[in-house]
Amino acid sequence: MSNDWYKKTAHEIRDAVRAKKVTALEVTESHLARIEDVDGKVKAFTDVWADAARNQAKAVDARIKNGEDVGVLAGVPIGLKDVFCTKRGTTTCCSKILKGYRSPFDGTAVERLQNAGAVFLGKLNMDEFAMGSSTENSSVQITRNPWNLDCVPGGSSGGSAAAIAADECAITLGSDTGGSIRQPAACVGCVGIKPTYGRISRYGLVAFASSLDQIGPFTKDVEDTAIALNVMCGRDPKDSTSADLAVPDFTKSLKADVSGLRIGLPKEYYTDALNAEMREKIMDAVKVLERQGAKVVEVSLPHTDYAIAVYYIICTAEASANLARFDGVRYGYRAPGVGSTQELYTRTKTDGYGPEVRRRIMLGTYVLSSGYYDAYYLKAQKVRSLIRKDFTDAFEKCDVVLTPTSPTAAFKIGEKSANPLEMYLSDIYTISVNLAGIPGLSMPCGLVASGLPAGIQIMAKPFDEETILRVAYTYEQKRGFEMGTPTAVK
């Protein structure tokens, strides 16, 4: 029996398990061996649930033996970003302030994956409380890019992205507040989607910025993305912001046909700020789609220049409110030897949070404070409405908007950590999607001269993930190259 199941896609594994060509346990053992082999270099996992995963796999095999329905992810090994509440293991958001915290429940997305037959391999590294673009802000470890171990894998879902690229999981789960799925997907050369806000329940996702956060999968190909969305999407009474809309069968969108589809290229994204090599890769991808019958049109998103400023006002304000609960009283870390409530709060938060989280809490508290609310937070929300209207207007002229995912390929570890503003610009092409609440997908479009992946981003109007998947699938089938195994983990 082959032991290279870790190389397979989720749908290949699912089909083989259900056809009894391989057992779920054999697939799980293959992935656990792969983790043992390469994760010491990549450092994607913070906690590996080896025994629990074997037990889950055995349960899947037993159900197959008994002729029971095992779900559309039967035996598929999945890793979870450490921002998802799970009864198994701890949920720490890679922060000292939540070290050792055990959730009493599973989040909705996690529960739906488990009900579909998935096997959970463990928790994955991330920037603390999802605040970062490089996974250097974790209190646990720094995850490394499988294409070059001296480079970052992007963030904040860097562990989830790296685990896919290094073949440690078939699917991983991430969260995206301003690009935290799409930017790392571009950095490591895999597929990552941020669905429309409300498509997937956020119940059980530890909140960073509640009006921006959205859950999504990392996968090896577009078909796996469609399957994962089929499982996780849908109304959840536990989340008042989840959309009460019927969920289509996203796999039906997987048609290699974009004839007559209009692809919008926003002029504000194709400026001198875009790396020349990255521009070349993006335009090569556009030509592939043009050859398949797509029509390219220029569109404008005139308020793009304000997106970074608007995002960092809104997300820090919401973070300030959401993270106030971690005060050393109810759960998580509590500073020892304190003499007053004030000292308890001050020392717990000072010791428990890393510098990036403290920076954002302070900024958010400031913009919400008396005398500054109208000048900053209220004005940012008004500009957010203008950014959303930009996309509404653009989608009257095109069916999808296609842009770079990131202005450059993955950068060196430590290169930007001393300059927060430069780090924030890593998300310049992804942030507007969250502000507008629309769906966006990143997928690889080849390697640049340094041997690192480049990524394209495909966006569509709200709840039109089907068109995104159609375009992505067409490009994947017609692009004429395979990404291959990352050089650092071959």
N, C-alpha and C positions, 0 to 999 in steps of 0.2 A: 504493500500500500504506500502510495506517495506520501511524503511528509512535508510537501511544499504547499499545503493548503493556505498557508499565510499569504501566498502571492495572489490568491484568487479574489475576485470581486464578491460582494455579498450575494448577488443573484446566482453566481456560479456555485457558491457554497450551499445556498438554500436549495437549489435544484438538485444538487448531488445528495444532500442529506435526505430530502424527501423521496428521492428515487432509490435510497438505500445503497448508493454507490460508496458512501463514506458515512461514518457515524459522527454525530455532533461531538462526541468525546474526542475522536481522532482529530477533528478540526480544531477543537479547543487546545489539545495538547500541542498541535503544530504551532499555534499562536503563542502559547506559553513558552515554548522552546525558543521561538523567535524573540520574545521579550527578554528572555534570559541571555540570549546571544548578543543583542544590540542595544538594549536600553541602558546599559551601563555607560554607553557613549552618548546616546541621544537624550536620556533623562526626561522622557515624556511622562512616565508614570510616577505618581506620588504614592500609590498604594495598589498592589496587585492582589486580587482576590482569587488566588489559584484554586484552592480547595472548593470554594463556593462556586466558581465557574465550572469545575468538573462536575459538581452535583447538579447544577443547572443543565449541563449538557447530557448527563445521564437521564435526567427527567424527560428531556426532549426525545432521546432515543427510546425510552420506555413507552412514551405516547405513540411514537411511530410504530413500534412493535405491536401495540394494542390496536392499531388502525385508527387512532384519534387524529383530529385536525391539530396540526402543530403550528399553524400560523405562517405568515409570509416571510418571516425572518428566522425560520427554523434553524437553530444551530449557528446563527451568524454571530461572531464575536464582536462585541461593542465595548468601547471605552467611553467614560463619562468625565467631562470637565468637572473639576472639584467645586463647582458652583451650584450643582444640582443636589437637592435633598434626597438622600437614600437611607433606608433603614439599615442597609448593610454598610459597614465601614463608617468613616467619619465624613463630615461635610465641613470643610474649613475655609473655603475660598482662598486657600494658600496664604492665610493670615494667622499670625500668632494669636490674635484676639479671639479666634474660633478654634484654636488648637484643642483637639480631643472632643469636639462637639459631635454628638450623634443625633441624627434626625429621627423623630418618632414616626415618620411617614415617607413614602416615595412620592416624588413629584409626578404630575400627570403624564408628561412626556416619557419619563422613565417607566412608569407603569404600563403605558401603551406599548412601548418597545418590548417589555417583558412578556406581556400578553400575546405578542406576535411571535414569541419563541426565541427571542434574542438571548444570548449568553453574555453576561457582563464580566469583563476582565478586570475592572478596577477604575480608580480615579486618576485623572490626568492633570498635569501641571498647568498653571495659569498665572497671569499677573494678579496680584492681590486685589480681591474684590473686582476683578475684571478691569482694572485701571492701568492701562499700558498698551504699548504697541510692539513689544519685543519679548515678553515673558521673562524679563530681567527683574521685574518687581515682585516675584514670588518670594515668600519667606522660606520656602523649602529648598529650591535649587534653580539653576538656570537651564532651561531646555535649549538644545542645540539643533541647528538645521541639518537634516540628514544629507543634504547635498554638499554642505561644507560646515564642519563642526565648529569652525571659528565664527560662524554667522548666526544671527538670531533666526527663529522660525516665524517671526511675527508675533502679534499678540492682540487681545489678551488670551485667545484660545490657542496659544502656541503648542501646548502639549497635545491637544486634540489634533492639530494639523500634522505635527511631527510624527505622531503615532500612525497616521494613515500613510504618510510618505515612506516611513521606515517599515511598512508592512507588519506592524504590530497589532493592528485591528483591521476589520473589514469596513466598519463604520464607526465614527466617533460623534459625540454630541458636543456642541459648543453654544455659546451665547454671543450676540452681536448687538452692541450698543451704539457704536460709531464705525464699525468695520471689523469687529473682532472675530468674525468668521471669514470674511472675504479677504482681508489683508493677509492673514497667515496662510490661507489657502493659496494665494498667489505666491507667497514667499517659498512654499515647499512644493508647489506644483501638483495640487490636487483640486477637487471640486468642492466648493463650499457655498451654501446658499443661506441668505437671510430672507425668510418669507415675509409677506406682508404683515405689518403689525396686527396682531389678533388672530392670525392663521393658526398658531400653535399656542396652547395654554401655557401661561407663565407660572402656574401654580407649582410651587416646589423649586422655582428658580430664585436664588437669593438675589434680592433687588440691588441694582446699582442706580440706574435712572429709569424709573418705571414707565415713562412715556416713550422711551427709546428702545429698551431691551426687547430682544426677540430671540427665540431658540431656533437652531437649525443644525443640520447634519454636515459632516465632512465625509466625503466618499471618494472612491477610486475612479468612478465613472458616473455619467449622467443618469444612467438607468438606476443605479443604486440610490441616487438622490431622489428620483421619483418614487421609488418604493418606500424610502424612509418617510417622505412627506405623506404618502398614503396612510401610513401607520399613525403618525403623530398629529396630523391636522384635525381640526374639528372643534366644535363648541364644547366648552367645559363649564358647568355651573359653578365650579370652584373659582373661576377667574372671570370677573365681570367684564374684562376687556377682551375676552376671546370672542371672535366673530360668530354670530349665529347664521352661518351660511353653509349650504351643502358643499361637501368636499368632492371634487371631481376625481376620477381615476387618472392620476398624473401620468401613469405609464402609457396611456393612450396618446399623450403628447409627443411620444418618442418617434417622430417621423422625420426622416432626413429630407425635408422639403421646406424651403423658405421662399418658394416662387412668389413674387409679388409683395413680399413682406418689406416694409419700410424700416430701414435702420438709421436712426438719428445719431449724428456725431456732433456733440455740443462744442461750439467753437471755444468756449471758455476752458475746456479741458485739454485742448490741443494747442498749448502755448509753449513758449521757450522753457517753461518750468518743467516740462516733461522731458525726461532723459531721451536723447536721440535714438539710442539703441532700443529703448522700450517703445518709442513711437513706431519704429520700423516693424517690430513684432506685432503691434496692434494693427497696423495697416495691412500687414500680410494676412492677418485673420479676417479683416474686412474684405479683402480681395477673394478669399476662399468663399465667403458668403455671397459675394457679388456673382461669382461664377455659378452659384447654385440658384440664381434668379432673384436674389434680394436687391432692393433698390436703396442706394445710400442718399440721404438728404442731410443738409446742415440744419441744426436747430440751435437755439440759444437758451441758456439758463443764466439769466443776467445777474441773479443775486448770489451766484456761486462764491464770490470773493468774501461774502459775509458768513459763510457756513461754519468755518472753524471757530470764529468768535461766538457765534450764536450757540454752537454745540457746547463749547466749554463754559458758557454761562448756564445753560439749561441743565446739562448733565451734572455739573458740580452742585447746583442748587438742589437737585433731586437726590444726589448722593448725600448731601448734608442732612437732609430729612431722613432718608432711609437708614443711614448708618448711625443715627442717634440712639438706636435701640441697643447697640453693643456698648453697654455702659458698666459692665462688671457686676451687675446686680442679678440678672436673670439667667444668663448662660455665657459660656465662653470664659476667656481669661479674666482674672481679677487680680489687680496689683496687691501684693502682700503688705501687711504692716501699715495700713492707712489709718489715719486718726479722725477723718471726717468724710462726709459725703462728697464735698468738693474735691478733697484730695483723692478719693476713690475714683471719681470721674476723670480727673486730670491725669493721674498716674496710669490708670488702666488704658486710656486712649493713647497717651504718649508712648507707653511701652508696647502696646498691642498693635498699633498701626505702623506701617512702613511710611517712609517719607512722601511717596507719591499720593497715598491715600490721605495723609494729613494735609498735604498741599491742596487737594481738591475739596476736602471738607472745609478748610478755612476759606477758600475762595467762594464756595457755595454759600456758606454762612454769611459772608460779606454781601454778596449780591442779593440776598434775601432780607438783609437787615433794614431797619427803619431808616428811611431817607434815601436808600439806594435801590429798593425794589422796583420802583417805576423807571428809574434811569437805566437799569441793567436787565433784570429778569423780565419785566413786562415788555420792554422794547425788544428783547430777544425773541419773545414769543410772537410778537407782531412780524418780525422779519422771518421767523420760521414759517408763518402763513404765506409770505411772499415766495419763499423757496418752494413750498408745496405747490403754489400756483404756477411757478415756472415749469414744473414737471407736467402739471395738468395741460398747460398750453403746448408744451413740446409734444405730448402724446396725441394732440390733434393732428400733428404733421407726420408722426411716425408711430410704429408699433412697438419698437424697443429702442432704448438708448444704449449705445455701446461706447465704453470708455476704458482707459487703463484701470486696473485695480489699485495699483500703487505707483508712485512716480519713479521709483527705482526698484531694482532687485533687492534681496535681503542684504542688510548692512552688517558690519562686524559687531560682535558682542562688545559692549562698552563704548562704541563709536558715538552714540547719541545720548547716553544715559546722563551725562552731565549738563545737557542742554534740553530742558523739557519742551521748549517751543519748537525746536527742530524735530524732536520726537513726535510731537503732536501733528506735524505736517505729513507724517507717514500715512495719515488717514484722510488726506485732503480730498481724495476722489471717492471715498466711501461714506463720509459723514452725512452728506445731503440725503442719501437714501433713507437713513434713520429719521432725520428731521421731517421728511415728507411721508414716512410710513409706508413706502412702496417696497416691492420685492427686488432683490438684487442677487445675482449669482456670479461667482468668480470661478474661472477655469484656466488651466495652463495653455499658453500659446507658444511654447517652445523655451529654449534656453538662450540666455545672452552669452556674450563672449567669456564671461567669468565662469560659466558652467552652472549658473543659478537660474531658476525658473522665472519666467515672466507670466503675468496673468492679465486676462481680459475680464471686464465686468459687463454683465448684461442686465439691464433694468427694464421694467415694464410698469404699467399702471397698476393700482392696487388690485390685489386678488387675481392677477393675470400671470401667475407662475407658469401656467400651461404654455404661453407663448415663449417665455424665457427658456423653458425646457426644450421646446421645439427648436429654437435657434441654437442652443447649446449642443443638443444632440446632433444636429446637422453639421455643426462645425467639428465636433468630435469625430464623426464618421468620415468627413471629407478632408480633414486638415493634412493628412498624409504623413503623420509621424506619430510615434509613441514616446512617452516621456522616459520609460525605462526605470530601472532601479537607481535611486540616488547613489552617487559615487562613494559617499562616506560609509555606507552600510551594506555594500555589496558582499 
